[in-house]
Amino acid sequence: LKHKTLQKQCSPGLFHRLASSAMGGKSKTKQTVHSRRSKKARGVSTGVIHNEKPVQNYINRTKAMARLGVKLPDFRRLCILKGVYPRDPKSKKLATEKTYYHVKDIRFLSHEPLLRKFFEIKAFVRKFKKVQHKMGAEKRMPLMEERLPKYTLHHIVLERYPTFDAALQDMDDAMCMLALFAALPANQYRKIPAKDVQESIRLYQEFQLYCIKSRCLRRMFCSIKGYYWQASVQGVSITWVQPHQFAQELPWEVDFEVMLTFLEFYRTLMKFVNFRLFSMSGFAYPPRRDELAEKNAAGVAALELVALEKENSQNNIVTQAAALDKDVNDFADTEEGRKMQEAKTANENASKVFEGLKFFISREVPLGPLYFLLKCGGAAVGFATEASPFSAEDDGITHMLVDRPPEHLKIVPGREYVQPQWAFDSYNCGVRLPIAPYAPGKAPPAHLSPFVDDAAEGYVPKQREILNALIQQRIGGPATKVKKADGTDGDVSDDEEEVEQQFQAELDAEAKGIWHADFQADKAAASTAPPSDSESEEPMDPKVKKKLAKAEQQKEEELKRRQALLSAKSSRLYTAIQMGKAKKEDELKALNTKRKAVKKQKKGDKKQEA
């Protein structure tokens, strides 16, 4: 009886030691070994020195879920909200088929207050299912739904983004996710609730309204995937993709529950960002909504800004602009300062490219992207709904954006009829491009991406050369050296009449189908005489040629020696880089060959016509 009482009150190891001492030490060795084994199984130090293994810093997903006490859906949700991602263990002994996490990340998750909320929601769902099968459940169900545990993600947003600049730098993914769900339909089978879609549309339109007011849109590109936008907010570039407004198919291989978890976090982040941006500009948040325009699917046009105090709002905008100007002026003498100044000039030109113009968007043209672009350019915009600020019969309309054959158009004198691509290209170039190539019924020029540096890629398309020449003529650039008829160098005159004549000649050549580069080449050939044989370069000295060949050979040998000293991993990486460069060179060669073939074919067609 005493032994049973002691066994209840003592731990197993202490009880065995007391029992062995009471027995005179007969089973001391056996009990000590047993206690050591039990301690070793529990992870407690036994006092015996062994060859200790290195501490494992990684834990697989199954053990992490067991340590936190949650199932896979809740574990994924918690990792997404907290920004914890799987790690690649450095040890090759660990199985590659499993997913591993760092031990510190799991400890970090174990202190999260959301864990307790997940447990409360799980217990509530268990009670809710019991109530469903009882008598009188219809009366008790509304009361149960009101008791559903609720939580917020405010503390996680403040934890992950301690400063406003840090939040702006992570806005790319948030904007892409909001734009995606704003284009998706609500679907009960895929668990996409309508309230999440509506809130995504509202937050996305509010950010667009801020871009319109601050005119911070920098460039855009229209592709088959959607519209690529880039805005500069408080000096931070934000790039996102907006899908086309078509009926979207929901692929079954996509897990929308995971995407909805990302959306839940990004919606909370966007609320903070939008509130801060509107408050800094001196406007009330959320903005006012016009019910009539919202019923007519006007999108951003249905929002109206409400100033908190007019003087404060204007002062805030002026203060922000002055701060940016000060940053540019402080580094004006450096290379980065010159780049900042060039970017600032380009941004100012783009934000004023449509000032003083009055556009009307026809009903066959997508309203949302074009309204956003034209308003960022400073234009007055009307559209084919009841909520439009003016109708199609307004006398002040200067441009009509249409996308239909010219025989189906009612031409009004005094208006320019253009395709939507004209607005996109004009905004990217920062100047109003000629309208003739974008007339209704014509195949417009190539729509080039402003996100690609053609000079760095090694291939400059013909259309890029034409656009650069038009930008230089419209905006004006530094005087360039040209060859006169007598062979002497001289500066290009800045006389307006000469510039206008040259621009008109290039437009005439473009209307005839002559490329800008061919026009410039013909012009240079007409003004300069071909070089004579006496002016050709002299052959290189054989000794100099031999020295250059020897230096090139030594350079190749040195490169091979360095490559031989690389590790296996670095060697594979170097080989992959070289393969990428070779592939890129092959693509450039193919483009240049194709360009020469097209040019040769055009010359042959001209000779046949002549």
Buried (B, 14 or more C-beta within 10 A) or exposed (E): EEEEEBBEEBEEBEBBBBBBEEEEEEEBEEBBEBBBEBBEEEEEEBEEEEEEEEEEBBBBBEBBBEBBEBEEEBBBBBBBBBEBEBBEBEEEEBEEEBEBBBBEBBEEBEEBEBBEBBBBBEEBEEEBEEEEEEEEEEEBEEEBEEEEEEBEBEEBBEEBBEEBEEBBEBBBEBBBBBBBBBBBEEBEEBEBEEEBBEBBBBBBBBBBBBBBBBBBBBBBBBEEEBBBBBBBBBEBBBBBBBBBBEEEEEEEEEEBEEBBBBBBBBBBBBBBBBEBBBEBBBBEBBBEEBEEBBEBEBBBBBBEBEEBEEEEBEEBBEEBEEEBEEEBEEBEEEEEBEEBBEEBEBBEBBBEBBEEBBBBBBEEBBBBBBBBBBBBBBBBBBBBBEBBEBEBEEEEBBBBBBBBEEEEBEEEEEBBBBBBBBBBBBBBBBBBBBBEBBBBEEEBBEEBEBEEEBEEEEBEBBBBBBBBBBBEBBEEEEEEEEEEEEEEEEEBEEEEEEBEEBBEEBBEBBEEEBBBBBBBEEBEEEEEEEEEEEEEEEEEEEEEEEEEEEEEEEEEEEEEEEEEEEEEEEEEEEEEEEEEEEEEEEEEEEBEEEBEEEBEEBEEEEEEEE
